[in-house]
Amino acid sequence: MSDEEIIVETRDLVKIYPGEIKAVQGINLQIKRGEIYGFLGPNGAGKSTTIKMLSTSIKPTSGSATIMGYDIVRDSMKVRRVIGVVPQDLTTDEDLKGIENIEMVARFYDIPSKEARSRAKELLSLVDLSDFGEKYVSSYSGGMRKRLELVVGLVHNPQVLFLDEPTLGLDVQTRAKMWDYIRKIREELGVTIILTSHYLEEVDELADRISIIDHGKIIVTGTSDELKSNLKGDIIQVEFSSEADANKFADYEDKIEVSYPKPQEVRMKVRDADSQLPDIMKYIVNNGIKPLKLSVHRPSLDQVFLEYTGREIREEEGGDVRKMAMNMRRLRR
């Protein structure tokens, strides 16, 4: 099997919940063996619903998908044998030891006890938990619990691993360490990883290819560099002291591409910020406009998201605040 082999494919995948809630609207994608494939989008965009369909926990309303050649509906039991799933929520039992959690899941896959213990030790070593396998999970830090969740999803040697918001609730330093373990899993085990996240830097750092998903639809797909290069320019963002000052800038629209993400902010896409910024500043001063803050951004994934969705991803992150807070409290134990 070549590295270019397509092992996950969807065709017009749709999920409509009762009340005509269209969570996923006709997703088409192809994922290659050995890729880390990133789904980037705000909460409620359809990322988790897509993962739930591909992992056979819910059925699609229409369309189809295959994993390793198995249909997710017709061959659901075979699909479950070749995939691993690490959900957002913590699933390991705090009253069991780390190695006991892994062995318990191994029994679900009919893995003999001797093989399961050997496999558990290998996986714990992979994520630097060898010294904690015989300790109760209740004593683990948040990062350690997330690492244990990772290896529990790998106990049956899956070909495809789904990671749904794998670093949700972790601090920045622990998240970065988790990225290292995710790369290590791909490199040492050869697993294809499908990653969902609303952390821009996480997807940018890990994914070979990225799909931006919003309102249940894939808007654009490509490598991080491809998506950034599509912007073809720099972004100048200015925050004004009042909405009136921002409105005064409207006359500049004839000379430059301008948008207004917030009432007192102006976002300008320019060919070259270094050459055009002096003219923009001259216009602001000559018209008595008072800027509070001005920043220049070279093409970034944040700007890609803003370009294709019309808003920043962080504006949409509040939809699941209560659930995130619960996760964070759990991780602090």
N, C-alpha and C positions, 0 to 999 in steps of 0.2 A: 504494500500500500504506500503510495507516494505521499509526500508532505502536502501536495496540492489537493489531496482527496477531500471532497465535500462530505462531511459526516453529519452535519445538521442542516436541514433545509425546510423552509416553510413556504407555503403557497397560499396567498390570500387568507391568512389566518385571522379569524374574527371571533371576538367574545362579546356578547351582549347579555348583560345581567337583567333581571326582572325590573320593569319600569323603563325599558328601552335605554338603559345606561350602556353606552358603547365604550367599553373599556379598551378594546383592541379592534382596530378597523383596517383589516386587510394588509397584514404584515407579510412581506416577502424578504427572506434573507437566506444566505448561504454562508456557512461557517466551515473553515478548513481544519483539517487535522492539525493539532499542535498549536492552534492560535489561542491567544487571549483576546476574546471579543467583548467589547464594552458596549453596554446600553447606557446612554446618558440621558437623563431627563428628570424633571421635577417629580415630587410626590404626586401620585395620581395620573401619571403620564401613560401608564400601561406596562411598565417594566415588569413589575411583580406578577401581573396577570399573564404576561407572555411566558415567564418562567414557570408559572403554575401549569400552564397548558403543556409546555414542552416536557415538564417533569411528570406529566400524567395525573396530577392531583385534581385538575378540573378538565372538563372536555370543552373543546372549541365549539362555538355556535355554528361555524362553517369554516371552510378551508381545510387544509391538511398540513401535516408536518411529519418528517421522518428523522430518526436519529440512528446512525449506523445502519441505515436501510430499513429500520423497523418503524411502522406507522404508529404514531402516538396514541391512537384510539384502538385500532384493530390489534396491535401487538403491544399493548401497554405493559404487560408483565415482562416481556423481553426488553423493552425500553428501560424498565426499572433496574434490570440487571446490569446495564451498561452505563448508567448515570449515577452520579452522586449529587446530593443536594445539601447545601449549607444555607439554611434560611436566615432571615433577619433576627428572629428571636432565638434566645438561648434554649437549647433542647436537652443538654446533658443534665443528668441527675446529680444534684448537689450531695445527696446522701451516699453516693457511690464514689469509689476511687476513680482516678482518671482511666487507668487500664481496664477497670471493670466496665466503664461506660463503653469503651471500644469493643470489648468482648461481648457485651450484651447485644450491640448492633450486629456484630459478626454472626451471632446465632440466628438473627432474622434472615441471613443469607445462607444458612446451613453450612457455615464454615466450621470445620472440625476444631475442637477446643485448643488442641496443641498448635495448629496452624494459626488460629485466631490470636493466641498469646504472642507467638513469634511476630505476626504481622503488627500487632499493637505496639510492641517494643520498637520495631522499625519505624513506625509512624511517629511515635513519641520522640524518638531521636531526631527525626526529620525536622521537627519544629522546636527542638531544644527543651523538651519536657521529660527527658529520661529520668531526671532526679525527682520528678513529681508524679510519676505514674502510680505509685503506691500511696499517694496522699489523697485525701478526700477533696472532691471538687469544691466543696464549701470553703476551703482554705485558699483557693486560687484567686489571683487578681483578675481584673477584667480582661486584660490582654491574654493571660494564660487560658482563660475560658474560651476566648475566641479562637485561640490556636487549637485547643482541644476539639472545638466544633469543626475546624478544618479537617483534622485527621479522621474524625468519626465518619465524615462523608467519603473518606477514601478507603475504608476498611475492606471493601469488596473489589478493589482494583477497577474502578470505573474508567471508562474511556473519556467520558465527558463529565466535568464538574461544574455545577451551577452555584455561583456565589451571589446571593441576594443581599446587597448592602453589607458586605463583610466587615466593615470597620465602623458601622453605625454606633455612635455613643462613645467611641474611644478618643482619647486625646491625640493631638497631632503627632507626638513622638511615637506613641504606641501604634498609631495607624501606619506610619512610615516603616516600622519594623514588620508589621503584618504584610506590607507590600513585598518585603524581601522574602518572606515565607511563601507567598503566592507564586513569585517567580521561581523559587526553588522547587516547588511542587511541579510546575510545568517542566522545568529543565530536567529534574531527576526522575520523574515518573512518566513524562511524555503525555500528560493529561491535557486535553483541550478544555479551556476554561471559558465559561460564559459569565461575565461579570455585570451586575447592575449596580448603579450608583448615581447619587446626585452630587457627589463630590467631584468637581471638575478636575482637580489636580490628580485625583486617584485614577480616573480613567485615562487622563493624559499620560500619567506615569507608567501604567501597566499595559494598556490595550494595544495590540497590533493594529486592529481596526476598530472603528467606533461608529455606532449608529446613534444619532440624536433622535429621540422619540418624544413626541408631544401629542396630547389629545388622542392617544391610541394609534398614532401613525408614525412611521419612520420618515423623517424629513430629509435626511441626508446621511450618507455612509461614506467612509474613507479612512485613511490613516490620519493621525493627528496632523502631520505635516501637510497632507493634501487639503484637509479642511481649512487649515490656517492660510495656506497659500491662495485658496479661493477668495479670500477677502480682498487681496490685491490693494493693500494700503495700510495706513496707520489710523488710529482712532484718537481724536482729541476730545476730551470730556470736560465740560465746564459746569460748575455749580454756581448759580447766581444768588444774590441776596434776596431776590424776590421773583415771583412769577412774571411780574411786569418787565423786569430786566431781561428775563429769558425771552419774553415775547418780542422785545426790541430787536433781538438778534434775528428775527424772522426774515428781515430784508436780505440777510446774507445767504439765504437759501438758493438764490439764483447763481451763486458762485461756487457752492459747495453742497455736498449731500449732508443734510441735517435731519436729525430726529430728536424727539423729546421724550425720553423714557420716563421722566418725572416732571411735574410742573415747573420746577426751578432748575432743571438740568437740561443741557444741550449736548448731544453726541454728534460729532462730526467725523465723517469718513473722508480722509484726504489721501492723495497719492503719496505725498512725502511730508511728514510733519515738520521736519527741520526747515524746509524751504517755505512752507505756507503759514507756519505759526506767527512770524512777525506781522504779516498782513492781517491775520485774524486779531491779534492783540491791538494793532493800530485801529482797526474798526471798532473794537470794544471801547477803547479810550476815547476816540473821537465822538462816539455817540453817548458818552456819559454813562456807560453800563458798568455795574459794579460786580465783578466776579468774586466769589468767595474762595473757590478752589479750581485749579486747572491741572489736568493730568494728561499725559501722553501714553498711549498703550500701543505697543507693537502687536501684531496679530497673535491672539491667544485663543485657547479653547473657550474661555469665557466670552470673548467677542464673537466667536463662531456661533455659540449658542444664542447670543443676543441678535446676531444677524439673521438667523433662521427662524427664531421664535418671536422676536420683537420685544423680549424682556430678559432680565437676568434670572438665572436659575434660582438664586437665593430669594427672589421675591415670592417663589412658589413653595418654599420649604416649610411654611408654617402649617400646612394641612395635616401633619401627623405629629404635632408637637407633644401631645400627651403620651403617645406611644413611645416616642424617642426619650422622653423624660423617664418613663418607666424602665426602659432599657438601661439608661445611664445610672439610675439608682441601683439596678440589679448588678451592673458591672462594678460598682464601687464597693461591693461587699468583700 
